[in-house]
């Protein structure tokens, strides 16, 4: 049975927030998988996306829009988009 290629994300805040919601994607020249992740009333959320391992190119990406909780300083942006992207990796065998 073939293995998998996974990409994982963990978003953390310094204090619990109302909601953390985002998407994580794993993209390859054979297809893609996009999964949503969510956490309510906590300071962290995590997500995972996986594909069956086949020789080829893989790249992961995650995006999470954020809203500052009440009481933040006026200089803190009320909303922000947080994102991360992996380097493109070439697997020659699984």
C-alpha positions as a Markdown table, in Angstrom:
| # | Residue | x | y | z |
|---|---|---|---|---|
| 1 | Unk | 0.0 | 0.0 | 0.0 |
| 2 | Unk | 1.5 | 3.4 | -0.9 |
| 3 | Unk | 2.3 | 6.0 | 1.7 |
| 4 | Unk | 1.2 | 9.6 | 1.8 |
| 5 | Unk | 2.7 | 13.0 | 1.4 |
| 6 | Unk | 1.3 | 15.4 | 4.1 |
| 7 | Unk | 1.4 | 19.1 | 4.8 |
| 8 | Unk | 0.4 | 20.4 | 8.3 |
| 9 | Unk | -0.2 | 23.8 | 9.8 |
| 10 | Unk | -0.6 | 25.1 | 13.4 |
| 11 | Unk | -1.8 | 28.6 | 13.9 |
| 12 | Unk | -1.3 | 30.0 | 17.5 |
| 13 | Unk | -2.4 | 33.2 | 19.2 |
| 14 | Unk | -1.2 | 34.6 | 22.5 |
| 15 | Unk | -4.8 | 34.4 | 23.9 |
| 16 | Unk | -7.9 | 32.5 | 23.1 |
| 17 | Unk | -9.9 | 34.1 | 20.3 |
| 18 | Unk | -13.5 | 33.7 | 19.2 |
| 19 | Unk | -12.6 | 31.6 | 16.1 |
| 20 | Unk | -9.6 | 30.6 | 14.0 |
| 21 | Unk | -10.6 | 29.3 | 10.6 |
| 22 | Unk | -8.4 | 28.6 | 7.6 |
| 23 | Unk | -7.6 | 26.3 | 4.7 |
| 24 | Unk | -4.6 | 24.2 | 4.0 |
| 25 | Unk | -3.7 | 22.8 | 0.6 |
| 26 | Unk | -1.3 | 20.3 | -0.8 |
| 27 | Unk | -0.7 | 20.7 | -4.5 |
| 28 | Unk | 1.2 | 18.4 | -6.9 |
| 29 | Unk | 1.5 | 17.7 | -10.6 |
| 30 | Unk | -0.9 | 14.7 | -10.0 |
| 31 | Unk | -3.7 | 16.7 | -8.2 |
| 32 | Unk | -4.5 | 18.6 | -5.1 |
| 33 | Unk | -6.2 | 18.3 | -1.7 |
| 34 | Unk | -7.6 | 21.4 | 0.1 |
| 35 | Unk | -9.0 | 21.0 | 3.7 |
| 36 | Unk | -10.6 | 23.5 | 6.0 |
| 37 | Unk | -9.7 | 23.7 | 9.7 |
| 38 | Unk | -11.4 | 25.6 | 12.6 |
| 39 | Unk | -11.0 | 26.2 | 16.3 |
| 40 | Unk | -13.6 | 28.0 | 18.4 |
| 41 | Unk | -12.7 | 29.8 | 21.7 |
| 42 | Unk | -9.1 | 28.6 | 21.7 |
| 43 | Unk | -5.7 | 30.0 | 21.1 |
| 44 | Unk | -4.6 | 27.5 | 18.5 |
| 45 | Unk | -5.9 | 25.6 | 15.5 |
| 46 | Unk | -4.3 | 23.0 | 13.3 |
| 47 | Unk | -4.9 | 21.4 | 9.9 |
| 48 | Unk | -3.6 | 18.7 | 7.6 |
| 49 | Unk | -3.9 | 17.8 | 3.9 |
| 50 | Unk | -2.5 | 14.6 | 2.4 |
| 51 | Unk | -2.2 | 12.9 | -1.0 |
| 52 | Unk | -1.1 | 9.4 | -2.0 |
| 53 | Unk | 2.6 | 9.5 | -2.6 |
| 54 | Unk | 3.7 | 9.4 | -6.2 |
| 55 | Unk | 6.9 | 10.6 | -7.8 |
| 56 | Unk | 6.5 | 14.3 | -8.7 |
| 57 | Unk | 6.4 | 17.8 | -7.4 |
| 58 | Unk | 4.6 | 18.9 | -4.1 |
| 59 | Unk | 3.9 | 22.2 | -2.5 |
| 60 | Unk | 1.9 | 23.2 | 0.5 |
| 61 | Unk | 0.0 | 26.4 | 1.4 |
| 62 | Unk | -2.2 | 27.6 | 4.2 |
| 63 | Unk | -4.3 | 30.8 | 4.6 |
| 64 | Unk | -6.0 | 32.1 | 7.7 |
| 65 | Unk | -7.9 | 35.4 | 7.9 |
| 66 | Unk | -7.8 | 36.8 | 11.4 |
| 67 | Unk | -9.7 | 39.3 | 13.5 |
| 68 | Unk | -8.2 | 41.0 | 16.5 |
| 69 | Unk | -10.0 | 40.2 | 19.8 |
| 70 | Unk | -11.6 | 43.1 | 21.8 |
| 71 | Unk | -9.1 | 45.2 | 23.8 |
| 72 | Unk | -6.2 | 45.2 | 21.4 |
| 73 | Unk | -4.3 | 48.4 | 21.0 |
| 74 | Unk | -5.6 | 50.9 | 18.4 |
| 75 | Unk | -2.4 | 50.4 | 16.4 |
| 76 | Unk | -3.1 | 46.7 | 15.9 |
| 77 | Unk | -4.9 | 46.0 | 12.5 |
| 78 | Unk | -8.4 | 44.8 | 13.2 |
| 79 | Unk | -8.1 | 42.1 | 10.5 |
| 80 | Unk | -5.1 | 40.4 | 8.9 |
| 81 | Unk | -4.5 | 37.6 | 6.5 |
| 82 | Unk | -1.9 | 35.1 | 7.7 |
| 83 | Unk | -0.4 | 32.6 | 5.3 |
| 84 | Unk | 2.5 | 30.3 | 4.7 |
| 85 | Unk | 3.8 | 28.4 | 1.7 |
| 86 | Unk | 6.3 | 25.6 | 1.5 |
| 87 | Unk | 9.1 | 25.3 | -1.0 |
| 88 | Unk | 8.3 | 23.1 | -4.0 |
| 89 | Unk | 9.7 | 19.6 | -3.4 |
| 90 | Unk | 10.5 | 17.0 | -6.0 |
| 91 | Unk | 10.1 | 13.4 | -4.9 |
| 92 | Unk | 11.7 | 10.8 | -7.2 |
| 93 | Unk | 10.3 | 7.8 | -5.4 |
| 94 | Unk | 8.0 | 6.9 | -2.5 |
